[in-house]
Every structure is written in structure tokens, then in C-alpha cells.
Amino acid sequence: MGKQKISEGQVFISEADQYLFAQGTHYDIYKKLGAHVSVEDGVKGMFFGVWAPNAASVHVIGSFNGWDEQANPMTKLGPGGIHAVFIPGVGEGELYKYLITTPDGEKLYKADPFANYAEMRPGNASRTTDLSGFAWSDDAWMKERDSKDYYKEPMAVYECHIGSWMRHPRPEEQGFYSYREFADRIVEYLKEMKYTHIELMGIAEYPFDGSWGYQVTGYYAPTSRYGTPKDFMYLVNKLHKNKIGVILDWVPAHFATDAHGLGRFDGQCIFEDPDPRKGEHPDWGTKIFNYGKTEVKNFLIANALFWIKEFHVDGIRVDAVASMLYLDYGKKDGQWVANKYGDNKNLEAIEFFRHLNSVVRGTYPGFITIAEESTAWPKVTHPVEDGGLGFSFKWNMGWMHDFCEYMKLDPYFKKDNHYALTFAMSYNESEKYILPLSHDEVVHLKCSMVNKMPGYQVDKYANLRAGYTFMFGHCGKKLLFMGQEFAQEREWSEERELDWFLLAEDLNKGMKEYMKELLTVYRKYPCMYENDHDWSGFEWLNCDDKDRSTYSFFRKSENGKNNLMFIINMTPMTWENYKVGVPKKKKYKLILNSTEERFGGSGAKVPSELSPEKEDCDYRNYSVTLDLPPFSALIFQF
């Protein structure tokens, strides 16, 4: 390979770089650490940099030196613990690891924490690559993104796991679509269905398929399961060119314990806290990042910026935020340590989130950060200067739980649980919410969405259409996991593709068609999304009709035009001469009826237009009357 050069280290990684990283504010540190194409004295090669402050020595071993453990020693640059070396002649596509020798002589073989590409599992070496040179063509999207107020824009998110959305019949390759193949198919599908965003599960490299990407080893590498980093760039670029936003699941809450990963990286715990009461999740078998350590915070914040700058992603959904905020999350007495005030709040994690959101959202105003936070932690989406955590949105896990529990009920018992569906509006103004029906709701024996529904098969589908309509009419942005849009009947598994064959069945084909219509209505009418976070955009007409398990409300636009009225019957009963108080004396035009035969419905007759009568109802001077079909959802425009 030629003789390595040490002097390049001091040039490539300066004292200022080392200082900023130690301070936790080197937001481009990923351009310094890791493996990078470089030139020294006119010779092209690869520069390697790694943080291993407790190592006695570090060597680069790889396919380019026959995995010779003595061929390429690294030089420790300064007191911060960064080791570096330039190796001439190393190009792209080479496998490598760091051999870290501890002071007591133990040898550790570690993948590069800052690697941009990894060996296809079950191999776990890092792979050299060059991220530069991709011909991005999404300038129009990026410019428009940063000029929009995303709170007033529609957001209908399709949560998707690439490896199990659709597969080739190639068992020897597990049938995975490449990023490029997936791009072509998913863009076509999302445009047909009218989704605005896609949320991708499991993109950062991870070793075990069954973790779905939530136990990460390579935070700076798009998983090699589906191709190269530039293939992933192609996917994002194509989505943007078709006006579809890209959100990544991001997992700063914990990391995998695999031997080649971040755990006990240089013989000591540099990424995790050495105290297992602080540094381990007993239920998950994972390690917890040490958020009080400046270099660790830098690693994570720079990682979020890396996905923004290098891959143009539009948002991150931060996984398991509650597990970070509470020191005792998932732990019993004796398994956790209180903070300096004696309570269970993780002060370092709170500061980390504020730092993250201040830097990321302050630098990229169109970028979205979403918290999967399952408790009533206050001010998750409030500004940092107001004592908040600074997130753009919070998943409304309370709404999700109440909705799923209510929809599972036999209709006879719904009247006793009527207010489960109205409760979320009582706290809607406290945060900026997304209503999620995610992968977590359709795994681990929880049943698919349609099989949560009670009754005969046709009733299950009718019930689900009504439920989805309630969800889309309710305040909050929307998220559906893949397969739910056509009523996948089996639970989701990462080991197989969705049951696309169901689209040969009338009920599933009808559900897909209904969801396409519902998403079209959602995007067409600004009243559905421009005032999601206060009462100016929503008004109950009747939220108290528990004996008949019906709900009626309307969504209000800012200009007073093209408002929508929702009437939803959650029972198998026909309610004849059903009366609803209405806000205005004008025609109410039917724009969506879940009982149409083309959706798999009963074909019940519903008036195409309702004319109010001057008759008091629901504390209003005017009312409309109709026969309300079983398990029906009706949307009227006025």
C-alpha cells in the first residue's frame, strides 16, 4: 500500500477541531472523524480518524493491508484522545476496522463509529466510501421547504419499512428492493395515495433485522441492506422531486451491545455511562448514551445535522424520548440513580434535547423534529426559551391508545367509553401533535388494525373506515403505518412483504380506494390542517351522544370558506331521522360517504345535499336531518 503518513493527521484534524469536539460544538466532526478520501504530497489515499481516549494504541486493519494488525498504526493527536493516520493508495469499497489495544493488552476489533458505509450483515466491518459527487436536483424542494410554515401545511405521513414493504421473489438475496428500485415504486404509490411525507424505519446501520433498526451500530451509515449511500441519496432526491418529504426514525435513546459497536469502545465506557444503573436498559438489553459527556452530545447532534446536510432529509422522528427523559424508565428500585435534586428527571437529556433542537431547527427552519414521547411531560413542543424541549411535533400516544381501545370494543360497550374519543381535544392546545397509528400498533399479538375491529368481516372494514375518518377529521397531523391503508389482515413482520395479494379482494381494494379519497379530501381542504393546534380550527357539533355512539363536528378554515362537517356512527344501527345542529343556514354538500359500495360499503342511501331547517338542536338555531347508516362516516362541505 505504500508507507503511511502521520503528518496529514495534524493538517486534516487541527487543534481547533479537537478543541471544538471536546467542547461538544463541532457540528461537522463527521467530516473529520471516520474514513475520508484525501491527498498527501500528491498521493491519493484515505484518511482515518477515531476517538479512543483510553486506548494504548490503535491500528487500522482492513482488506487493503491483509488485516495485518501491525501494518497501519495510528497517531494520537492530542489530549482529547483522537487518533489519526493517512494511508496512501486506499480507495473506495475497502473493508476496515479499528484494532484498539487497551492499556492491559486486551484487543478490541471495532467498526468505525463515523463510517458512512458498512459491510452487509452478517459481516460487520466498515467500508470506505466517498459521499461527494452526487448530482442533487431537489433545489426547488429545499428552497420551498425552508419558506413554509409546516404547522399550516398538510402532513399525512406514510411510515414505511423498506425491507418488508415489497420484495422481489429472490430468496437468495432475501428479495430486498434496492434504494433505487424502492424509490421508483414508492414514489408512484405515494403520489397515487396522496401522502405528503414518508417516514423511513431503520436507515442507520444495524446488525439484527428483528430490531427494525432501533438498535444501531452505525449512526453515520445508511444500511447496506438496500445499497450504497449514493443509492439512498437517489431515493431522497426522487422523493423530493415528486414533492414528498422524507422523515427518518432516529434513535439517540440507546444503542446495540454488539462487540463491534459503540459499547466499551476503547476498553472503557466512552459512549455510555460506566454505571449500569445509568448506562443500561435492562428491558431492552441495550446501552444508554451518556448525555452529560460533551463528545457524546457532539456525536449525536452532528449526526442529526449529517442526515440533513449530506442526505437532504426533512425531519427526524426521535424514538423513545420518554426513556431518555426519565432516569427510572423501565427500571425497578435499585436499578436507577436519582438526579442531584433527588428526582427522576434526566437533566442531561433535557439539556441535550434543547441543544439539539436549538441547533438543528435554528439552522434549518424548515426541518422537523418529532418526539415519540409517551407521557405527559410538559412543553415538549414549546420553545426552549419558554422552558420547552423545542420539538416541532409530538406523537399523541394518548390519543392513539384511547382510539385503539375504543375501536376494539363491541358496539354494545361503546356508550360506556364514549369520551375516550373526545378526551384528546381537551388537551389538544397543550402541544403540536401528530396522530400516529404506527408499526407498534400492529405487532406483538396486538392484531392488525382491521382485526382489532369487532364483529363480522364486513363490519370490521366498515368500522375501520369510520375510525380512519374520525382520525383524519380530528386535529393533529396524521401518520399511518404501511399496509393499514388497505387493511392488511395479518400483523406486520419484517420477514415478509405486505400482503399485496389482498388487493384482489373487494373489501381491501375498497379500503385502499377509500383512503385515497380521504387523503385527497385532507389535502384539498385547508380547514383540515391549517389550524390543527387551537380551537379556531375545530368545533364539536355534538360530542355527547353516547347512547347512539355518534360524533359530529366541523373543521373551520381561516377564511371561513369550504368548511367541512363530519358525522360518524360507530354502531351497526341505522339511526333514522338523525338530527344535527349546524352552524350556518346554507347547503351542506356530501363529498365523502364511507358506505359507498365502491369502498366495500353497504350502499346505503345518503342525501347528496342537506338543507338546514330553523329548528333548534345541539344549542344551535338550525339543524339538518338524515338517516344515518350503520358504521358510517359522512363528510359534508359548506
C-alpha positions as CSV (number, residue, x, y, z in Angstrom):
1,M,0.0,0.0,0.0
2,G,3.0,2.3,0.4
3,K,4.2,4.0,3.5
4,Q,1.6,5.7,5.6
5,K,1.9,9.4,6.5
6,I,1.3,10.7,10.0
7,S,1.7,14.4,9.4
8,E,-1.6,14.6,7.5
9,G,-3.3,14.0,10.8
10,Q,-2.3,17.4,12.2
11,V,-3.4,19.0,9.0
12,F,-6.7,17.2,8.4
13,I,-7.7,17.4,12.1
14,S,-6.5,20.6,13.6
15,E,-6.1,21.6,17.2
16,A,-9.3,23.7,16.7
17,D,-11.2,20.6,15.6
18,Q,-10.0,18.7,18.6
19,Y,-11.0,21.6,20.9
20,L,-14.5,22.1,19.5
21,F,-15.1,18.3,19.7
22,A,-14.1,18.3,23.3
23,Q,-16.4,21.3,23.9
24,G,-19.3,19.4,22.2
25,T,-19.8,22.0,19.5
26,H,-18.0,20.6,16.4
27,Y,-21.1,20.1,14.2
28,D,-19.1,19.0,11.2
29,I,-17.0,16.5,13.2
30,Y,-18.2,13.7,10.9
31,K,-16.1,15.3,8.1
32,K,-13.0,14.8,10.2
33,L,-13.5,11.5,12.0
34,G,-14.2,8.4,10.1
35,A,-12.6,7.5,6.7
36,H,-12.2,10.2,4.1
37,V,-10.7,10.3,0.6
38,S,-7.6,12.6,0.9
39,V,-4.4,13.6,-0.9
40,E,-1.0,13.9,0.8
41,D,2.0,15.1,-1.3
42,G,0.1,14.5,-4.5
43,V,-0.7,10.9,-3.4
44,K,-4.4,9.9,-3.1
45,G,-5.4,7.7,-0.2
46,M,-7.7,7.5,2.8
47,F,-7.5,9.5,6.0
48,F,-8.8,7.7,9.1
49,G,-9.7,9.4,12.4
50,V,-11.2,7.8,15.5
51,W,-11.9,9.0,19.1
52,A,-10.5,6.4,21.6
53,P,-9.1,8.4,24.5
54,N,-8.3,5.4,26.7
55,A,-6.6,3.2,24.1
56,A,-2.9,2.3,24.5
57,S,-2.7,2.0,20.7
58,V,-5.0,2.0,17.6
59,H,-4.3,0.3,14.3
60,V,-6.3,0.4,11.1
61,I,-6.8,-3.2,9.7
62,G,-8.6,-4.0,6.5
63,S,-8.8,-5.6,3.1
64,F,-6.2,-3.2,1.8
65,N,-3.5,-4.5,4.2
66,G,-4.5,-8.1,4.5
67,W,-5.9,-7.4,8.0
68,D,-2.3,-7.1,9.2
69,E,-2.6,-5.9,12.8
70,Q,0.8,-4.1,12.7
71,A,0.7,-2.5,9.2
72,N,-1.0,0.8,9.9
73,P,-0.6,2.2,13.4
74,M,-2.5,5.5,14.2
75,T,-1.0,8.5,16.0
76,K,-2.7,10.1,19.0
77,L,-3.0,13.7,18.1
78,G,-3.6,15.4,21.4
79,P,-5.1,15.1,24.9
80,G,-8.6,14.7,23.6
81,G,-8.0,11.2,22.5
82,I,-8.3,11.4,18.7
83,H,-6.1,9.0,16.7
84,A,-5.4,9.6,13.0
85,V,-3.5,8.2,10.1
86,F,-3.3,8.8,6.3
87,I,-2.8,5.6,4.3
88,P,-1.8,6.0,0.6
89,G,-3.5,4.1,-2.1
90,V,-6.6,3.1,-0.2
91,G,-9.7,3.7,-2.4
92,E,-13.4,3.2,-2.1
93,G,-15.1,-0.1,-1.2
94,E,-12.4,-1.4,1.1
95,L,-13.4,-3.2,4.3
96,Y,-11.8,-2.0,7.6
97,K,-11.9,-1.9,11.3
98,Y,-10.0,-0.3,14.2
99,L,-7.9,-2.6,16.3
100,I,-7.9,-1.0,19.7
101,T,-5.4,-2.2,22.3
102,T,-6.3,-1.3,25.8
103,P,-3.6,-0.5,28.5
104,D,-3.9,-4.0,29.9
105,G,-3.3,-5.6,26.5
106,E,-6.9,-6.5,25.5
107,K,-7.6,-6.3,21.8
108,L,-10.9,-4.9,20.5
109,Y,-12.0,-5.0,16.9
110,K,-14.3,-2.1,16.3
111,A,-16.3,-0.8,13.4
112,D,-15.9,2.9,12.7
113,P,-18.5,5.0,14.6
114,F,-18.3,7.6,11.9
115,A,-18.2,5.2,8.9
116,N,-20.5,6.2,6.0
117,Y,-20.9,2.7,4.7
118,A,-20.8,-0.8,6.2
119,E,-20.4,-4.4,5.2
120,M,-23.7,-6.3,4.5
121,R,-24.7,-8.2,7.6
122,P,-23.8,-10.7,9.0
123,G,-20.4,-9.1,8.3
124,N,-19.8,-6.1,10.5
125,A,-16.8,-4.3,9.1
126,S,-16.9,-0.7,7.9
127,R,-16.4,0.1,4.2
128,T,-14.6,3.1,2.7
129,T,-16.7,5.3,0.5
130,D,-17.0,8.9,-0.7
131,L,-20.2,10.9,-0.2
132,S,-19.2,13.7,-2.6
133,G,-20.3,14.0,-6.2
134,F,-23.9,13.1,-6.2
135,A,-25.9,15.2,-8.6
136,W,-28.7,16.6,-6.4
137,S,-31.6,18.1,-8.3
138,D,-34.0,19.0,-5.5
139,D,-33.1,22.7,-5.1
140,A,-36.7,23.8,-5.7
141,W,-37.9,21.5,-2.9
142,M,-35.3,22.5,-0.4
143,K,-35.8,26.2,-1.0
144,E,-39.6,25.9,-0.7
145,R,-39.3,23.8,2.4
146,D,-37.5,26.4,4.4
147,S,-40.0,29.1,3.4
148,K,-43.1,27.2,4.5
149,D,-44.9,27.2,7.9
150,Y,-45.2,23.5,8.3
151,Y,-47.8,23.9,11.1
152,K,-50.2,25.3,8.4
153,E,-49.3,22.7,5.8
154,P,-50.9,19.2,5.3
155,M,-48.9,16.4,6.8
156,A,-50.0,12.9,6.0
157,V,-47.1,10.5,6.8
158,Y,-46.7,7.0,5.4
159,E,-44.5,5.1,7.9
160,C,-42.5,2.5,5.9
161,H,-40.0,-0.3,6.4
162,I,-38.2,-0.7,3.2
163,G,-37.3,-4.3,3.6
164,S,-40.8,-5.5,4.1
165,W,-42.9,-3.1,2.0
166,M,-42.4,-5.0,-1.2
167,R,-39.9,-7.7,-2.2
168,H,-38.6,-9.5,-5.2
169,P,-39.1,-13.3,-5.5
170,R,-35.3,-13.7,-4.9
171,P,-34.9,-15.8,-1.7
172,E,-31.1,-16.0,-2.2
173,E,-30.9,-12.2,-1.9
174,Q,-33.9,-12.1,0.5
175,G,-35.7,-10.2,-2.2
176,F,-34.8,-6.7,-0.9
177,Y,-35.6,-3.8,-3.2
178,S,-32.6,-1.6,-3.5
179,Y,-32.9,2.1,-2.6
180,R,-33.2,2.9,-6.3
181,E,-35.8,0.2,-7.0
182,F,-37.8,1.2,-3.9
183,A,-37.7,4.9,-5.0
184,D,-39.3,4.2,-8.3
185,R,-42.1,2.1,-6.8
186,I,-42.8,4.1,-3.6
187,V,-43.0,7.4,-5.4
188,E,-45.6,6.1,-7.7
189,Y,-47.6,4.7,-4.8
190,L,-47.4,7.7,-2.5
191,K,-48.4,10.0,-5.4
192,E,-51.4,7.8,-6.1
193,M,-52.4,7.7,-2.4
194,K,-51.8,11.4,-1.8
195,Y,-49.4,11.1,1.1
196,T,-47.3,14.2,1.8
197,H,-44.4,12.5,3.6
198,I,-42.7,9.2,4.1
199,E,-41.2,8.1,7.4
200,L,-38.5,5.5,7.0
201,M,-37.7,3.0,9.7
202,G,-34.2,1.6,10.2
203,I,-31.9,3.5,7.9
204,A,-28.9,3.9,10.1
205,E,-26.9,0.7,10.0
206,Y,-27.9,-2.1,12.4
207,P,-26.9,-5.7,12.7
208,F,-30.1,-7.6,13.6
209,D,-33.1,-7.4,11.2
210,G,-35.5,-8.1,14.0
211,S,-34.6,-4.9,15.8
212,W,-36.2,-3.0,12.8
213,G,-33.3,-0.5,13.0
214,Y,-33.9,0.6,16.6
215,Q,-30.6,-1.0,17.9
216,V,-28.0,0.9,15.9
217,T,-24.3,0.3,15.4
218,G,-23.6,2.7,12.5
219,Y,-25.2,6.1,13.1
220,Y,-23.5,7.7,10.1
221,A,-24.1,5.0,7.5
222,P,-27.3,4.2,5.6
223,T,-27.8,0.5,5.9
224,S,-26.1,-1.5,3.2
225,R,-29.1,-3.9,3.0
226,Y,-30.5,-1.8,0.2
227,G,-27.5,-0.4,-1.4
228,T,-24.9,2.4,-1.2
229,P,-25.1,5.8,0.4
230,K,-25.5,7.4,-3.1
231,D,-28.3,5.0,-3.8
232,F,-30.0,6.4,-0.6
233,M,-29.3,9.9,-1.9
234,Y,-31.1,8.9,-5.1
235,L,-34.2,7.8,-3.1
236,V,-34.4,11.1,-1.2
237,N,-33.8,13.1,-4.3
238,K,-36.5,11.3,-6.2
239,L,-39.0,11.8,-3.4
240,H,-38.2,15.5,-3.2
241,K,-38.6,15.9,-7.0
242,N,-42.1,14.4,-6.6
243,K,-42.9,16.8,-3.7
244,I,-42.8,14.1,-0.9
245,G,-41.0,14.9,2.3
246,V,-38.6,12.4,4.0
247,I,-38.5,11.8,7.7
248,L,-36.1,9.3,9.3
249,D,-36.5,7.4,12.5
250,W,-33.6,8.5,14.7
251,V,-32.5,6.6,17.8
252,P,-30.4,8.6,20.3
253,A,-32.0,6.8,23.3
254,H,-29.9,3.7,23.2
255,F,-27.5,1.6,21.1
256,A,-26.7,-2.0,20.4
257,T,-24.3,-4.0,22.5
258,D,-22.7,-5.9,19.7
259,A,-19.0,-6.4,20.2
260,H,-18.1,-4.3,17.1
261,G,-20.3,-1.4,18.1
262,L,-20.0,1.6,20.4
263,G,-20.2,-0.2,23.7
264,R,-17.0,-0.2,25.8
265,F,-15.4,1.2,22.7
266,D,-11.8,1.6,23.8
267,G,-11.9,-0.7,26.7
268,Q,-13.8,1.8,28.8
269,C,-17.3,3.2,28.5
270,I,-16.9,6.4,26.4
271,F,-20.3,6.5,24.7
272,E,-22.3,5.1,27.6
273,D,-22.2,5.7,31.3
274,P,-20.0,3.2,33.2
275,D,-22.6,2.9,36.0
276,P,-25.0,0.2,34.7
277,R,-27.8,1.9,36.6
278,K,-27.4,4.9,34.2
279,G,-25.8,3.2,31.2
280,E,-28.1,0.2,30.5
281,H,-31.7,-0.5,29.6
282,P,-32.5,-3.8,31.5
283,D,-35.6,-4.5,29.5
284,W,-34.1,-3.8,26.0
285,G,-30.6,-5.2,26.6
286,T,-29.1,-2.0,25.2
287,K,-26.7,0.7,26.3
288,I,-27.8,4.3,27.1
289,F,-25.8,7.2,25.8
290,N,-24.0,9.4,28.3
291,Y,-25.8,12.7,27.6
292,G,-23.6,14.6,30.1
293,K,-20.5,13.9,28.1
294,T,-19.7,16.7,25.6
295,E,-18.2,14.4,23.0
296,V,-21.2,12.1,23.1
297,K,-23.6,15.0,22.7
298,N,-21.5,16.2,19.8
299,F,-21.6,12.7,18.2
300,L,-25.4,12.8,18.3
301,I,-26.1,16.4,17.3
302,A,-23.6,16.2,14.5
303,N,-25.3,13.0,13.4
304,A,-28.7,14.8,13.0
305,L,-27.0,17.5,11.0
306,F,-25.2,14.9,8.9
307,W,-28.5,13.4,7.7
308,I,-29.8,17.0,6.9
309,K,-26.7,18.2,5.1
310,E,-25.4,15.1,3.4
311,F,-28.8,13.4,2.6
312,H,-31.3,16.3,2.5
313,V,-33.7,14.7,4.9
314,D,-36.6,16.8,6.0
315,G,-37.2,15.6,9.5
316,I,-36.3,13.1,12.3
317,R,-38.8,11.3,14.5
318,V,-36.9,10.8,17.7
319,D,-37.5,7.3,19.1
320,A,-38.2,6.6,22.8
321,V,-37.9,10.1,24.1
322,A,-39.6,9.2,27.4
323,S,-36.9,6.6,28.1
324,M,-34.4,9.4,27.9
325,L,-36.3,12.0,30.0
326,Y,-36.9,9.7,33.0
327,L,-34.0,8.1,34.8
328,D,-36.2,5.3,36.1
329,Y,-37.8,4.5,32.8
330,G,-38.4,0.7,32.7
331,K,-36.3,0.2,35.8
332,K,-37.1,-1.0,39.3
333,D,-35.9,0.3,42.6
334,G,-32.2,-0.1,42.9
335,Q,-31.7,-0.1,39.1
336,W,-31.5,3.7,38.7
337,V,-29.9,6.7,40.3
338,A,-31.8,10.0,41.1
339,N,-30.5,13.3,39.9
340,K,-28.9,16.0,42.1
341,Y,-32.3,17.1,43.2
342,G,-33.4,13.6,44.2
343,D,-36.0,13.1,41.5
344,N,-36.2,11.0,38.3
345,K,-35.7,13.7,35.6
346,N,-32.7,13.2,33.4
347,L,-31.2,16.7,33.5
348,E,-28.5,15.9,30.9
349,A,-31.1,14.5,28.4
350,I,-33.3,17.6,28.9
351,E,-30.3,19.8,28.1
352,F,-29.4,17.6,25.1
353,F,-32.8,18.0,23.5
354,R,-32.7,21.7,24.0
355,H,-29.3,21.9,22.5
356,L,-30.3,19.6,19.6
357,N,-33.4,21.5,18.7
358,S,-31.8,24.9,19.1
359,V,-29.0,24.0,16.7
360,V,-30.9,21.9,14.2
361,R,-34.1,23.9,13.9
362,G,-32.3,27.2,14.3
363,T,-30.0,26.4,11.4
364,Y,-32.7,24.7,9.2
365,P,-36.0,26.3,9.9
366,G,-37.9,24.0,7.6
367,F,-36.6,20.9,9.3
368,I,-39.0,19.0,11.5
369,T,-38.1,17.2,14.8
370,I,-40.8,14.9,16.2
371,A,-40.8,13.4,19.7
372,E,-42.2,9.9,20.3
373,E,-42.9,10.9,23.9
374,S,-45.5,8.6,25.7
375,T,-46.0,10.5,28.9
376,A,-47.5,13.9,29.9
377,W,-44.0,15.6,30.1
378,P,-44.8,19.3,29.7
379,K,-43.8,21.6,26.9
380,V,-42.3,19.1,24.6
381,T,-43.1,21.3,21.6
382,H,-42.7,24.6,23.3
383,P,-39.7,26.9,22.5
384,V,-36.6,26.3,24.5
385,E,-36.6,29.9,25.8
386,D,-40.1,29.2,27.2
387,G,-38.8,26.2,29.2
388,G,-39.7,23.7,26.5
389,L,-37.8,21.0,24.7
390,G,-38.1,22.7,21.4
391,F,-39.5,19.9,19.2
392,S,-41.7,20.7,16.2
393,F,-44.2,18.0,16.9
394,K,-45.1,15.3,19.5
395,W,-46.7,11.9,18.7
396,N,-50.0,11.9,20.6
397,M,-49.7,8.5,22.2
398,G,-52.6,9.2,24.5
399,W,-54.9,9.7,21.5
400,M,-53.6,6.6,19.9
401,H,-54.2,4.4,22.9
402,D,-57.7,5.8,23.5
403,F,-58.6,5.4,19.8
404,C,-57.4,1.8,19.6
405,E,-59.1,0.7,22.8
406,Y,-62.4,2.3,21.8
407,M,-62.4,0.9,18.3
408,K,-61.8,-2.6,19.6
409,L,-65.0,-2.5,21.7
410,D,-68.1,-4.4,20.9
411,P,-70.6,-1.7,19.9
412,Y,-72.7,-2.5,22.9
413,F,-70.0,-1.2,25.2
414,K,-69.0,1.9,23.3
415,K,-71.6,4.1,25.0
416,D,-69.8,3.5,28.3
417,N,-66.5,4.6,26.8
418,H,-67.8,7.4,24.6
419,Y,-65.5,10.1,25.9
420,A,-62.4,8.1,25.0
421,L,-62.6,9.7,21.6
422,T,-63.4,13.2,22.8
423,F,-60.7,13.4,25.5
424,A,-57.8,14.4,23.3
425,M,-59.4,17.6,22.2
426,S,-59.5,18.7,25.8
427,Y,-55.6,18.9,25.8
428,N,-55.1,19.5,22.1
429,E,-53.7,23.0,22.6
430,S,-51.0,21.9,25.0
431,E,-48.7,20.6,22.3
432,K,-48.3,20.4,18.5
433,Y,-49.5,16.9,17.8
434,I,-49.2,14.1,15.2
435,L,-51.8,11.4,15.5
436,P,-49.9,8.1,15.0
437,L,-51.1,4.6,14.0
438,S,-47.6,3.2,13.7
439,H,-45.9,-0.2,13.4
440,D,-46.1,-0.6,17.2
441,E,-49.9,-0.9,17.0
442,V,-49.8,-3.9,14.6
443,V,-47.1,-6.2,16.1
444,H,-46.6,-8.4,19.2
445,L,-50.1,-10.0,19.1
446,K,-51.8,-6.6,19.1
447,C,-53.5,-7.6,15.8
448,S,-53.6,-5.6,12.6
449,M,-55.8,-2.5,12.6
450,V,-58.7,-4.2,10.8
451,N,-58.6,-7.3,13.0
452,K,-58.8,-5.1,16.1
453,M,-62.3,-4.3,15.0
454,P,-65.2,-6.4,16.4
455,G,-67.9,-8.3,14.5
456,Y,-68.2,-9.9,11.1
457,Q,-65.6,-9.2,8.4
458,V,-67.7,-6.6,6.6
459,D,-68.4,-4.8,9.9
460,K,-64.6,-4.8,10.7
461,Y,-63.9,-2.9,7.5
462,A,-66.8,-0.5,7.9
463,N,-65.8,0.2,11.4
464,L,-62.2,0.9,10.3
465,R,-63.3,3.2,7.6
466,A,-65.3,5.2,10.1
467,G,-62.4,5.2,12.5
468,Y,-59.9,6.5,9.9
469,T,-62.4,9.2,9.0
470,F,-62.6,10.3,12.7
471,M,-58.8,10.3,12.8
472,F,-58.4,12.5,9.7
473,G,-61.1,14.9,10.8
474,H,-59.6,15.2,14.3
475,C,-57.0,18.0,15.0
476,G,-53.3,16.9,14.5
477,K,-51.1,15.9,11.6
478,K,-51.5,12.2,10.6
479,L,-49.4,9.1,10.4
480,L,-50.3,5.6,9.2
481,F,-48.1,2.6,9.0
482,M,-47.8,0.8,5.7
483,G,-50.5,-1.7,4.9
484,Q,-53.0,0.0,7.1
485,E,-54.3,1.9,4.1
486,F,-55.6,-1.3,2.5
487,A,-56.4,-3.1,5.8
488,Q,-53.6,-5.6,5.9
489,E,-55.1,-8.5,7.9
490,R,-52.0,-10.1,9.3
491,E,-49.8,-8.5,11.8
492,W,-46.7,-6.8,10.3
493,S,-43.5,-8.9,10.1
494,E,-40.1,-7.6,8.9
495,E,-39.5,-11.1,7.4
496,R,-42.0,-10.8,4.5
497,E,-43.6,-8.2,2.2
498,L,-47.1,-6.7,2.8
499,D,-50.0,-8.9,1.7
500,W,-50.5,-7.1,-1.6
501,F,-52.5,-10.0,-2.9
502,L,-55.4,-8.8,-0.7
503,L,-56.0,-6.0,-3.2
504,A,-57.7,-8.7,-5.3
505,E,-60.4,-8.7,-2.6
506,D,-63.3,-6.2,-2.8
507,L,-63.0,-5.1,0.9
508,N,-59.3,-4.4,0.7
509,K,-59.5,-2.8,-2.7
510,G,-62.3,-0.7,-1.4
511,M,-60.4,0.3,1.7
512,K,-57.4,1.4,-0.4
513,E,-59.8,3.4,-2.6
514,Y,-61.4,5.0,0.4
515,M,-58.1,6.0,2.0
516,K,-57.1,7.6,-1.3
517,E,-60.3,9.6,-1.3
518,L,-59.9,10.5,2.4
519,L,-56.3,11.7,1.8
520,T,-57.5,13.7,-1.2
521,V,-60.1,15.5,0.9
522,Y,-57.5,16.0,3.6
523,R,-55.1,17.7,1.2
524,K,-57.7,19.6,-0.8
525,Y,-59.4,21.4,2.1
526,P,-57.2,23.8,4.2
527,C,-59.6,23.6,7.1
528,M,-58.3,20.0,7.7
529,Y,-54.8,21.2,8.5
530,E,-54.2,24.9,8.8
531,N,-55.5,25.3,12.4
532,D,-54.6,22.0,14.0
533,H,-53.4,23.3,17.3
534,D,-56.1,25.5,18.6
535,W,-59.9,25.7,18.8
536,S,-60.1,28.1,15.9
537,G,-59.9,25.1,13.5
538,F,-62.3,22.7,15.2
539,E,-65.7,22.7,16.8
540,W,-67.9,19.9,18.2
541,L,-71.4,19.9,17.0
542,N,-72.4,17.0,19.3
543,C,-69.8,15.2,21.4
544,D,-72.2,13.9,24.0
545,D,-74.4,11.4,22.0
546,K,-73.1,8.4,23.8
547,D,-76.3,6.4,23.7
548,R,-76.1,6.2,19.9
549,S,-72.2,6.3,19.8
550,T,-72.2,9.1,17.2
551,Y,-69.9,12.0,16.8
552,S,-70.4,15.2,14.9
553,F,-68.0,18.1,14.5
554,F,-66.7,20.5,11.9
555,R,-63.4,21.8,10.8
556,K,-63.1,25.6,10.2
557,S,-61.0,27.3,7.7
558,E,-59.2,30.6,8.4
559,N,-61.1,32.4,5.6
560,G,-64.5,31.0,6.6
561,K,-64.9,29.1,3.2
562,N,-65.0,25.4,2.4
563,N,-65.6,24.2,5.9
564,L,-66.3,20.5,6.5
565,M,-68.8,18.8,8.7
566,F,-68.2,15.2,9.9
567,I,-71.0,12.9,11.1
568,I,-69.8,9.5,12.3
569,N,-71.8,6.5,13.5
570,M,-69.7,3.9,15.4
571,T,-72.5,1.3,15.8
572,P,-74.2,-1.3,13.5
573,M,-77.5,0.5,13.9
574,T,-79.3,2.8,11.5
575,W,-80.3,6.0,13.3
576,E,-83.4,7.2,11.4
577,N,-84.2,10.9,11.3
578,Y,-80.9,11.7,13.0
579,K,-80.7,15.4,13.7
580,V,-77.5,17.5,13.9
581,G,-77.3,21.2,14.9
582,V,-75.4,23.2,12.3
583,P,-73.6,26.5,12.4
584,K,-74.9,28.1,9.3
585,K,-78.1,28.2,7.2
586,K,-76.6,27.1,3.9
587,K,-76.4,23.9,1.8
588,Y,-74.3,21.0,3.1
589,K,-72.9,19.1,0.2
590,L,-71.8,15.4,0.7
591,I,-68.2,14.9,-0.5
592,L,-67.3,11.6,1.1
593,N,-69.5,8.6,2.2
594,S,-67.8,5.6,3.7
595,T,-70.8,3.3,3.0
596,E,-70.5,3.5,-0.8
597,E,-70.3,0.1,-2.5
598,R,-67.0,1.0,-4.3
599,F,-65.4,1.3,-0.8
600,G,-66.8,-2.1,0.3
601,G,-69.8,-0.5,2.0
602,S,-73.4,-1.3,2.2
603,G,-74.5,1.2,-0.5
604,A,-76.9,2.9,2.0
605,K,-78.6,5.9,0.5
606,V,-77.4,9.2,1.9
607,P,-78.7,12.6,0.6
608,S,-76.2,14.3,-1.6
609,E,-77.1,17.6,-0.1
610,L,-78.6,18.7,3.2
611,S,-80.7,21.8,3.7
612,P,-81.0,23.2,7.2
613,E,-84.3,23.9,8.9
614,K,-84.9,26.5,11.6
615,E,-85.2,24.0,14.3
616,D,-83.1,24.1,17.5
617,C,-80.6,21.3,18.0
618,D,-77.3,20.9,19.8
619,Y,-77.6,24.5,21.1
620,R,-77.9,25.9,17.6
621,N,-80.7,27.6,15.8
622,Y,-80.6,25.4,12.7
623,S,-80.4,21.7,12.1
624,V,-80.2,19.0,9.4
625,T,-81.9,15.6,9.5
626,L,-80.9,12.4,7.8
627,D,-81.0,8.6,8.2
628,L,-77.5,7.7,9.5
629,P,-76.3,4.3,8.2
630,P,-74.6,1.8,10.3
631,F,-70.8,2.2,10.8
632,S,-70.8,5.2,8.6
633,A,-68.7,8.3,8.2
634,L,-70.0,11.2,6.2
635,I,-68.2,14.4,5.3
636,F,-70.2,17.5,4.1
637,Q,-68.7,20.7,2.6
638,F,-70.3,24.0,3.4
